[in-house]
């Protein structure tokens, strides 16, 4: 029985990869960098937003201030990774002569663009306002209670949702 399943799997795998042309090394490297940078960019932004939301719910003001400053530095690292990964995707599409008007490609880049807008238009202004609040109030515990920790949590969930949809679009590539 096992041998038959093994032969069937081997046949299916060989049939699946029969029509796939060999990929040049440079394209393989570019594709790997694209996947790594987009995944790291998304992952870093999601984790930092979630960490910030959890920290603000259960921290003292001094800890919250350090966490927020650290998260802002993390955002400054992982946001550009996502952007560079997106640009590498355009380079790959050009190399493979994929029409930039393909529905799946437009959907994929729209999702990444929405994620970048969510981070840039919601999270960044919130981070700046919150940092100013925490720095200006000193050790006043009431300012921490006034901070809405739902914003970074909502951003983390929004980024997670766009990442899941992005993976689905990239795997299924709708026409």
trRosetta pair geometry for C-beta under 8 A, 3 or more apart (Angstrom, degrees):
i j d omega theta_ij theta_ji phi_ij phi_ji
1 4 5.9 -58 -155 33 32 110
1 5 6.6 26 152 -14 66 105
2 5 5.8 -56 -151 38 34 109
2 6 6.1 36 152 -22 68 108
3 6 5.5 -53 -145 37 32 114
3 7 6.2 31 156 -18 66 105
4 7 5.8 -54 -146 38 30 109
4 8 6.2 32 153 -20 64 107
5 8 5.6 -54 -146 37 31 113
5 9 6.3 32 155 -18 65 105
6 9 5.9 -54 -148 37 29 110
6 10 6.3 30 153 -19 63 108
7 10 5.6 -53 -144 37 32 113
7 11 6.2 34 155 -20 65 106
8 11 5.7 -54 -148 36 29 111
8 12 6.3 28 155 -18 64 107
9 12 5.7 -55 -145 38 30 110
9 13 6.2 28 157 -17 65 108
10 13 5.9 -56 -146 39 27 109
10 14 6.3 23 158 -15 64 109
11 14 6.0 -58 -145 39 27 106
11 15 6.2 25 157 -17 64 110
12 15 5.8 -58 -145 39 28 109
12 16 6.1 30 156 -23 64 108
13 16 5.7 -54 -145 34 30 112
13 17 6.4 3 164 2 64 111
14 17 6.4 -71 -144 49 28 94
14 18 6.4 56 153 -60 64 92
15 18 5.6 -26 -148 -12 32 121
16 20 8.0 13 135 -17 62 120
17 20 5.0 -57 -156 28 62 121
23 27 5.2 -120 180 87 95 119
23 28 5.2 115 117 -62 120 91
23 31 7.6 -31 178 4 148 145
24 27 4.7 88 63 9 86 105
24 28 7.0 -149 96 -8 43 87
25 28 5.5 -54 -149 35 34 115
25 29 6.4 34 154 -19 67 103
26 29 5.7 -52 -149 35 32 111
26 30 6.3 33 152 -19 65 107
27 30 5.5 -52 -144 38 34 113
27 31 6.1 35 155 -19 66 106
27 92 7.2 104 -154 -129 85 84
27 95 5.9 178 -109 139 105 148
27 96 7.7 103 -146 -62 133 91
28 31 5.8 -54 -145 38 28 111
28 32 6.2 29 154 -19 63 108
29 32 5.7 -55 -147 37 29 112
29 33 6.3 30 154 -18 64 106
30 33 5.8 -55 -148 38 29 111
30 34 6.3 34 152 -23 63 106
30 88 6.1 -173 -173 -170 83 105
30 91 6.3 -113 -167 106 133 119
30 92 5.7 168 129 -80 117 92
30 95 7.1 98 85 -1 160 160
31 34 5.5 -51 -147 33 31 116
31 35 6.4 27 157 -15 65 106
31 92 6.0 96 -86 -115 74 137
32 35 6.0 -56 -147 39 29 107
32 36 6.1 27 156 -16 65 111
33 36 5.7 -57 -141 41 29 110
33 37 5.9 22 164 -15 67 112
33 85 7.6 -157 138 -112 69 73
33 88 5.7 -132 104 -148 102 163
34 37 6.3 -61 -142 39 21 104
34 38 6.2 13 163 -10 61 112
34 85 5.5 111 -156 -159 50 75
34 88 4.0 -152 -89 110 87 120
34 89 5.2 120 -153 -68 127 67
34 92 5.9 -33 -49 -27 160 138
35 38 6.2 -60 -142 41 24 104
35 39 6.0 19 161 -14 63 115
35 85 7.7 163 -27 -151 5 117
36 39 6.0 -65 -144 43 23 107
36 40 5.9 17 162 -13 65 113
36 85 7.5 -151 79 -105 52 117
37 40 5.9 -54 -136 43 27 107
37 41 5.9 31 160 -23 63 110
37 81 4.9 -152 -162 180 81 82
37 82 7.1 174 149 -88 82 24
37 84 5.4 -90 -179 89 150 95
37 85 3.2 -173 102 -73 103 101
37 88 6.5 103 44 19 140 139
38 41 5.7 -53 -142 37 26 113
38 42 6.2 23 160 -13 62 108
38 81 7.9 -167 -72 138 21 84
38 82 6.2 70 -129 -133 51 62
38 85 3.6 -176 -55 148 69 146
38 86 6.8 108 -95 -57 102 60
38 89 7.3 53 -58 -47 135 121
38 112 7.3 -66 -139 -111 112 128
38 166 8.0 -143 164 148 129 148
39 42 6.0 -57 -145 41 27 107
39 43 5.8 24 158 -17 64 115
39 85 7.8 176 7 -132 52 160
40 43 5.6 -57 -137 43 27 111
40 44 5.9 28 164 -21 65 109
40 78 6.6 -136 139 -133 77 93
40 81 5.2 -72 96 153 104 149
40 85 7.8 163 47 -54 85 140
41 44 6.1 -56 -144 36 22 108
41 45 6.5 15 160 -11 59 110
41 78 5.1 146 -137 177 50 77
41 79 6.8 86 -156 -119 100 13
41 80 7.7 -137 -114 79 115 32
41 81 3.8 -166 -77 96 92 93
41 82 2.8 168 156 -60 146 74
41 83 7.4 171 -134 1 154 51
41 84 7.9 172 -64 43 137 80
41 85 5.6 -139 1 11 135 134
42 45 6.1 -66 -152 40 27 106
42 46 6.1 23 157 -18 67 112
42 82 6.2 108 -49 -102 60 115
42 115 6.9 -28 -111 176 91 158
42 159 6.3 168 -157 171 79 106
42 162 8.0 -143 -130 90 119 96
42 163 4.8 117 -177 -96 144 124
42 166 7.9 -142 -88 47 155 151
43 46 5.8 -58 -144 38 28 109
43 47 6.0 21 163 -14 66 111
43 78 7.6 -123 73 -149 61 137
44 47 6.1 -57 -139 41 26 106
44 48 6.0 22 163 -16 64 112
44 74 6.0 -157 176 172 102 97
44 75 8.0 165 133 -96 102 36
44 77 6.7 -100 169 93 156 96
44 78 2.9 -155 93 -102 136 151
44 81 6.9 77 26 46 140 139
45 48 6.0 -57 -140 40 26 108
45 49 6.2 23 161 -15 62 110
45 75 6.6 69 -113 -118 79 73
45 78 5.1 -161 -46 113 74 129
45 79 6.6 89 -81 -75 117 67
45 82 6.9 -7 -19 -37 133 141
45 115 7.6 115 92 168 155 109
45 119 5.7 -55 -155 -99 137 138
45 159 5.5 -149 110 -144 112 162
46 49 6.1 -62 -150 39 25 107
46 50 6.2 19 157 -14 64 111
46 156 5.3 95 -156 -149 62 78
46 159 4.8 -153 -83 101 85 127
46 160 5.6 96 -130 -66 130 81
46 163 7.1 -41 -56 -15 140 148
47 50 5.8 -59 -144 41 29 108
47 51 5.9 30 157 -21 66 110
47 156 8.0 112 -56 -131 11 115
48 51 5.7 -53 -141 39 28 113
48 52 6.2 32 156 -22 62 107
48 71 4.7 137 -180 -145 102 84
48 74 4.1 179 -101 104 141 138
48 75 6.0 -160 110 -59 156 74
48 78 7.0 -180 -5 27 135 143
49 52 5.7 -54 -146 36 29 113
49 53 6.4 30 155 -19 64 105
49 71 7.5 109 -78 -163 37 126
49 123 6.4 -75 -104 -120 116 138
49 152 4.4 -167 -165 -174 76 88
49 153 7.3 168 149 -79 94 22
49 155 4.7 -124 -149 91 148 106
49 156 3.8 -173 101 -66 115 90
49 159 6.8 130 28 15 149 137
50 53 5.7 -53 -149 35 31 111
50 54 6.4 25 156 -13 65 107
50 152 7.3 -164 -66 141 20 100
50 153 6.9 70 -116 -115 56 60
50 156 4.2 116 -60 -139 78 160
51 54 6.0 -58 -147 40 29 107
51 55 6.0 29 155 -21 65 112
51 67 7.2 -149 136 -165 94 111
51 71 6.7 -175 85 -94 105 110
52 55 5.7 -57 -142 38 27 112
52 56 6.3 24 161 -18 64 108
52 67 6.1 152 -118 146 65 107
52 68 6.5 81 -138 -99 110 60
52 71 4.4 41 -75 -97 120 163
52 149 7.8 -168 131 -147 73 88
52 152 4.3 -96 90 -179 113 169
53 56 6.2 -59 -147 36 25 107
53 57 6.7 24 156 -20 60 109
53 149 5.0 118 -151 170 64 93
53 150 7.4 61 -139 -110 114 18
53 151 7.8 -166 -97 68 99 50
53 152 4.1 -156 -59 88 88 102
53 153 3.8 116 -141 -59 158 82
53 156 6.4 -101 -3 0 136 135
54 57 5.9 -60 -153 33 31 112
54 58 6.7 -20 167 20 65 111
55 58 6.9 -92 -149 53 24 79
55 59 5.0 15 173 -30 70 135
55 63 6.9 -139 -175 137 103 100
55 64 6.3 152 136 -111 98 64
55 67 4.2 -166 143 -165 158 167
56 59 6.3 -53 -106 30 22 111
56 64 5.4 77 -109 -132 66 113
56 67 7.3 -152 -56 90 70 140
56 68 7.8 63 -75 -65 106 100
56 144 7.3 -166 -162 -163 76 87
56 147 5.8 -102 -171 109 127 129
56 149 3.9 178 93 -102 120 115
56 152 7.3 120 12 30 135 131
57 149 4.9 -153 -60 90 81 169
59 63 4.0 -131 -169 91 117 118
59 64 4.5 153 94 -58 129 81
59 67 6.5 -143 -58 -2 173 143
59 144 7.4 -129 87 -156 78 138
60 63 4.9 88 55 13 76 105
60 64 6.9 -141 94 -8 36 91
60 141 7.6 -59 -150 -111 73 95
60 144 7.4 -108 -174 -71 31 170
61 64 5.5 -55 -144 37 32 114
61 65 6.3 36 156 -23 66 103
61 134 6.3 173 -169 -146 92 94
61 137 7.5 -105 -155 93 147 111
61 139 6.1 158 66 -142 138 46
61 140 7.1 105 -81 65 167 43
61 141 6.1 -133 -32 -103 119 52
61 143 6.7 65 -118 69 128 100
61 144 4.7 -128 -86 -51 83 125
62 65 5.8 -52 -151 32 30 113
62 66 6.7 26 153 -13 63 105
62 139 7.2 -5 -51 -111 96 84
63 66 5.9 -56 -150 39 33 108
63 67 6.1 34 152 -20 67 109
64 67 5.6 -55 -144 39 30 113
64 68 6.1 31 157 -21 65 106
64 134 6.2 -144 106 -119 105 141
64 144 5.7 151 11 -122 161 112
64 147 7.5 150 178 43 148 161
65 68 5.9 -53 -145 35 28 109
65 69 6.5 26 156 -16 62 106
65 131 7.7 99 -140 -135 74 64
65 134 4.6 177 -92 150 92 135
65 135 6.9 119 -135 -70 122 65
66 69 5.9 -55 -148 38 30 110
66 70 6.2 29 154 -17 64 109
67 70 5.8 -59 -148 39 29 110
67 71 6.1 30 154 -21 66 108
68 71 5.6 -52 -143 36 31 112
68 72 6.4 35 155 -22 64 102
68 127 6.6 162 -168 -151 99 83
68 130 6.0 -143 -133 114 147 115
68 131 5.6 -175 136 -86 133 82
68 134 6.5 145 31 23 153 158
69 72 5.8 -52 -151 31 31 112
69 73 6.8 29 151 -15 62 103
69 131 7.2 103 -76 -123 69 115
70 73 5.7 -56 -155 36 35 110
70 74 6.4 36 147 -21 67 104
71 74 5.4 -51 -148 35 36 115
71 75 6.3 40 151 -22 66 101
71 127 7.1 -142 101 -124 110 124
71 152 7.8 -22 178 -127 157 147
72 75 5.6 -48 -149 33 33 114
72 76 6.6 35 151 -21 63 104
72 127 5.5 141 -90 172 99 138
72 131 7.1 17 -50 -70 146 140
73 76 5.6 -52 -150 34 34 114
73 77 6.8 30 152 -17 64 104
74 77 5.8 -60 -155 36 34 109
74 78 6.1 6 161 0 72 114
75 78 6.4 -66 -132 48 27 93
75 79 5.5 34 172 -28 68 114
75 119 7.0 173 -150 -175 112 117
75 123 7.2 -169 -120 127 145 128
75 124 7.3 170 152 -89 152 83
75 127 7.3 -107 10 -60 160 169
76 79 6.5 -35 -121 28 19 113
76 80 7.5 15 171 -7 48 107
77 80 7.1 -78 -173 38 24 100
77 81 6.9 21 146 -20 63 112
78 81 5.2 -49 -150 31 44 119
78 82 6.6 47 154 -21 70 98
79 82 5.9 -55 -157 32 33 110
79 83 6.6 29 149 -15 65 107
79 116 7.3 103 -156 -131 91 85
79 119 6.2 -175 -108 130 109 148
79 120 7.7 106 -146 -68 136 90
80 83 5.3 -55 -146 40 40 114
80 84 6.0 39 157 -19 72 103
81 84 5.9 -55 -144 39 29 107
81 85 6.2 33 154 -20 63 108
82 85 5.7 -55 -148 37 29 114
82 86 6.5 33 152 -23 63 104
82 112 6.9 180 172 -162 103 103
82 115 7.2 -115 -178 108 149 123
82 116 6.5 -178 115 -83 130 98
83 86 5.6 -52 -151 32 32 113
83 87 6.6 29 152 -16 64 103
83 116 6.9 86 -78 -111 87 138
84 87 5.6 -52 -150 37 36 111
84 88 6.4 39 150 -20 66 102
85 88 5.6 -51 -148 34 33 113
85 89 6.7 42 149 -25 62 100
86 89 5.5 -48 -158 26 35 118
86 90 7.2 37 146 -18 62 96
86 109 6.8 103 -157 -127 107 85
86 112 5.2 160 -100 143 121 152
86 116 8.0 -41 -32 -44 157 138
87 90 5.6 -46 -157 29 41 113
87 91 6.7 42 145 -18 66 101
88 91 5.3 -50 -152 35 41 115
88 92 6.4 43 149 -21 68 101
89 92 5.6 -49 -147 34 34 112
89 93 6.4 36 152 -20 65 103
89 108 7.5 -139 176 125 151 129
89 109 7.4 -179 104 -83 139 96
90 93 5.6 -52 -148 36 33 112
90 94 6.4 34 153 -18 64 105
90 100 7.7 25 -137 -111 85 114
91 94 5.7 -55 -151 37 31 112
91 95 6.3 34 151 -22 65 106
92 95 5.5 -53 -146 35 32 113
92 96 6.1 13 161 -3 67 111
92 98 7.9 14 120 17 73 127
93 96 6.2 -66 -142 49 26 98
93 98 4.2 -86 -153 60 78 113
93 100 6.2 96 139 -88 140 74
93 105 6.2 85 -114 -134 141 141
94 97 7.4 24 -177 -76 31 38
94 98 7.8 -68 -47 41 21 77
98 102 5.9 -52 170 -8 96 143
98 105 6.3 143 139 -65 123 146
99 102 4.9 124 75 -43 87 86
99 105 7.6 -178 89 28 60 145
100 105 6.3 -121 -148 116 40 144
100 106 7.9 91 160 -67 59 81
101 105 7.7 66 74 66 8 118
101 106 6.8 12 -155 -49 37 120
102 105 4.2 74 70 11 100 110
102 106 6.7 -175 84 -9 49 84
102 173 8.0 -20 157 -164 126 99
103 106 5.9 -58 -147 38 29 109
103 107 6.2 28 155 -18 65 109
103 174 5.7 -70 107 99 122 87
103 175 6.1 60 36 132 133 29
104 107 5.6 -54 -145 38 31 113
104 108 6.2 34 154 -22 65 105
104 169 5.5 160 -157 178 82 90
104 170 7.5 129 170 -94 113 34
104 172 7.7 -161 -118 92 127 66
104 173 4.1 -8 -103 -147 171 62
104 174 5.4 152 -77 48 92 58
104 175 7.6 -12 -31 -75 101 16
105 108 5.6 -49 -144 34 31 112
105 109 6.4 20 160 -8 64 107
106 109 6.2 -62 -146 44 28 102
106 110 6.0 33 154 -24 65 110
107 110 5.6 -55 -143 36 28 114
107 111 6.5 31 156 -21 63 104
107 169 4.9 -155 109 -137 118 143
107 174 7.1 42 7 46 156 109
108 111 5.9 -56 -155 32 29 111
108 112 6.7 22 152 -12 64 105
108 166 5.9 85 -141 -143 74 81
108 169 4.9 -172 -75 112 80 134
108 170 5.9 81 -107 -68 129 84
109 112 5.5 -50 -143 39 39 109
109 113 6.0 43 154 -21 67 106
110 113 5.6 -54 -144 39 29 113
110 114 6.3 34 153 -22 64 104
111 114 5.7 -51 -147 34 30 112
111 115 6.5 32 152 -19 63 103
111 162 4.7 159 -176 -166 91 94
111 165 5.4 -161 -122 97 141 112
111 166 4.6 -172 110 -76 146 90
111 169 6.8 179 -7 12 145 148
112 115 5.6 -52 -151 35 34 113
112 116 6.4 32 151 -17 66 105
112 162 7.4 146 -81 156 31 124
112 166 6.6 79 -58 -107 79 136
113 116 5.7 -54 -147 38 33 110
113 117 6.3 34 152 -19 65 105
114 117 5.6 -54 -146 38 31 112
114 118 6.2 37 153 -24 65 104
114 162 5.6 -168 87 -111 109 139
115 118 5.6 -50 -148 33 31 115
115 119 6.5 26 155 -13 63 105
115 158 7.4 165 -116 129 66 90
115 159 5.3 83 -144 -123 103 74
115 162 4.4 -162 -67 92 103 155
115 163 7.3 76 -96 -52 146 73
116 119 5.9 -55 -148 40 32 108
116 120 5.9 18 158 -8 67 116
117 120 5.8 -64 -134 49 27 102
117 121 5.2 -4 178 6 70 121
118 121 6.8 -52 -108 48 14 89
118 122 5.4 -26 -169 25 55 122
118 123 7.0 51 138 -12 66 103
118 155 5.9 155 153 -138 104 82
118 158 4.9 -157 -158 119 156 138
118 159 6.5 -164 92 -65 139 77
118 162 7.5 -171 8 -15 145 145
119 122 7.2 -51 -97 52 8 84
119 123 4.9 -34 -150 35 49 129
119 124 6.7 65 149 -30 63 93
119 155 6.5 101 -95 -169 57 123
119 159 7.0 54 -60 -80 100 120
120 123 7.4 6 -33 50 14 87
120 124 5.4 -1 -147 2 39 132
121 124 7.3 22 -40 37 11 102
121 125 7.1 -3 -178 -2 35 116
122 125 7.0 -77 -159 40 15 99
122 126 6.3 7 158 -12 58 119
122 151 6.8 -163 162 -168 98 100
122 154 7.7 -90 154 97 145 110
122 155 5.7 -179 100 -89 121 109
123 126 5.7 -66 -148 42 29 112
123 127 6.0 32 157 -25 68 107
123 151 7.1 153 -105 148 58 101
123 152 6.5 77 -127 -106 99 69
123 155 4.5 74 -71 -121 111 164
124 127 5.6 -51 -145 33 30 113
124 128 6.5 29 157 -18 64 104
125 128 5.7 -54 -147 36 34 111
125 129 6.3 31 156 -15 67 106
126 129 5.9 -56 -146 40 30 108
126 130 6.0 26 157 -16 66 112
126 151 4.6 -163 -148 142 161 154
126 152 7.2 -163 110 -55 140 75
127 130 5.9 -60 -143 41 26 108
127 131 6.1 29 158 -22 64 109
128 131 5.8 -53 -145 35 26 111
128 132 6.5 26 156 -17 61 106
129 132 5.9 -58 -152 37 30 110
129 133 6.3 30 152 -21 65 107
130 133 5.5 -53 -147 35 33 114
130 134 6.2 28 157 -15 67 107
130 147 5.6 71 -130 -134 106 120
131 134 6.0 -57 -144 40 29 106
131 135 6.1 22 159 -14 65 112
132 135 6.0 -61 -141 42 26 106
132 136 5.9 17 164 -16 65 116
133 136 6.2 -65 -141 39 22 104
133 137 6.2 5 168 -10 62 116
133 143 5.4 177 160 -174 99 117
133 146 7.4 -129 -178 87 144 115
133 147 6.7 163 94 -81 147 101
134 137 6.5 -65 -139 39 23 101
134 143 6.4 162 -97 125 49 129
134 144 7.4 59 -107 -81 93 75
134 147 7.6 12 -61 -67 97 141
137 140 4.0 -90 165 42 107 121
137 142 7.8 -129 -172 67 145 77
137 143 3.9 152 49 -33 172 155
140 143 4.9 75 94 -6 104 105
141 144 5.7 -50 -163 31 51 113
141 145 6.8 49 144 -18 73 103
142 145 5.5 -54 -153 37 43 114
142 146 6.4 43 150 -23 70 106
143 146 5.6 -55 -149 35 36 113
143 147 7.0 46 151 -34 64 97
144 147 5.8 -44 -156 14 37 115
148 151 5.5 82 105 -18 100 99
149 152 6.6 -46 -168 38 60 99
149 153 6.5 59 140 -17 75 111
150 153 5.3 -65 -150 46 41 115
150 154 5.8 44 153 -25 76 106
151 154 5.9 -54 -145 35 27 109
151 155 6.4 26 155 -18 63 105
152 155 5.4 -51 -144 38 37 113
152 156 6.2 42 154 -23 67 102
153 156 5.7 -51 -149 34 31 112
153 157 6.5 28 153 -14 64 105
154 157 5.8 -55 -147 40 32 109
154 158 6.1 35 153 -21 66 107
155 158 5.6 -54 -145 38 31 113
155 159 6.2 31 156 -18 65 105
156 159 5.9 -54 -147 38 28 109
156 160 6.3 31 152 -21 62 107
157 160 5.5 -53 -146 36 32 114
157 161 6.3 35 154 -21 65 104
158 161 5.7 -53 -149 34 31 112
158 162 6.5 25 155 -13 65 104
159 162 5.9 -55 -147 39 32 106
159 163 6.3 34 153 -22 65 106
160 163 5.7 -56 -149 35 30 112
160 164 6.5 31 154 -19 65 104
161 164 5.9 -53 -148 34 31 109
161 165 6.4 26 155 -12 64 108
162 165 5.7 -55 -146 43 34 111
162 166 6.0 42 152 -27 66 106
163 166 5.4 -51 -145 33 31 116
163 167 6.6 32 156 -19 64 101
164 167 6.0 -52 -152 33 31 109
164 168 6.6 29 151 -16 63 106
165 168 5.6 -56 -150 38 35 113
165 169 6.3 34 153 -20 68 105
166 169 5.8 -54 -146 36 31 110
166 170 6.2 25 157 -15 66 109
167 170 5.9 -59 -144 41 29 108
167 171 6.1 22 159 -15 66 111
168 171 6.0 -61 -143 40 27 105
168 172 5.9 -5 171 9 67 116
169 172 6.6 -71 -132 52 21 89
169 173 7.0 73 169 -84 56 39
169 174 7.1 -63 -136 9 72 93
170 173 7.0 14 -162 -62 22 79
